Amino acid sequence: GDMDKFQSVLLTREILEGITLNDLRLMRLEFYARHGKKFTTAGFAQAFEWRDWYKPLKNQKKVKE
């Protein structure tokens, strides 16, 4: 939920060191979530649904991937 802080920052090895594979997956999915992707997998949906910035688009065809 903090990827807005890294919009213009190069993600270096040092920054990513120690991050789990699951956390890396959530980081990647956050980019999609911020563009309106609606997640149907419960764990992913729960990871984002409480964020104030998460606004899934009704028309999922408009989500840019």
C-alpha positions in Angstrom: 0.0 0.0 0.0 3.0 2.3 0.0 3.9 2.2 -3.7 2.9 5.8 -4.1 6.2 6.6 -2.3 8.1 4.8 -5.0 6.5 6.2 -8.2 9.7 8.0 -9.2 12.3 5.9 -7.3 14.4 3.2 -8.8 13.8 0.0 -7.0 17.3 -1.2 -6.2 18.5 -4.5 -4.9 19.2 -2.8 -1.5 15.6 -1.6 -1.3 14.1 -5.0 -2.2 16.5 -7.0 0.0 14.7 -9.1 2.5 11.3 -8.7 0.9 9.4 -12.0 0.7 8.1 -13.5 -2.6 4.5 -12.8 -1.3 5.3 -9.2 -0.6 6.8 -8.8 -4.1 3.6 -10.2 -5.5 1.5 -7.7 -3.6 3.8 -4.9 -4.7 3.3 -5.9 -8.3 -0.5 -6.2 -7.8 -0.7 -2.8 -6.2 0.2 -1.2 -9.5 -2.9 -2.9 -11.0 -5.0 -2.1 -8.0 -4.1 1.6 -8.3 -5.4 1.5 -11.9 -8.7 0.0 -10.9 -8.2 -3.7 -11.1 -10.8 -5.7 -9.2 -9.4 -8.8 -7.5 -11.6 -11.9 -7.1 -9.0 -13.9 -5.1 -10.0 -13.3 -1.5 -6.5 -12.7 -0.2 -5.7 -10.2 -2.8 -9.0 -8.4 -2.5 -8.6 -8.1 1.2 -5.1 -6.7 0.8 -6.5 -3.7 -1.0 -10.1 -3.2 -0.1 -9.4 -1.3 3.1 -7.1 1.2 1.3 -8.8 4.6 0.8 -7.2 4.9 -2.7 -8.6 1.5 -3.9 -11.4 2.1 -6.3 -12.0 -0.9 -8.6 -13.5 0.1 -12.0 -16.9 -1.3 -12.8 -15.8 -1.8 -16.4 -12.7 -4.0 -16.0 -12.0 -3.7 -19.7 -10.8 -0.1 -19.0 -8.0 -1.3 -16.6 -4.7 -0.8 -18.3 -2.3 -3.7 -17.9 
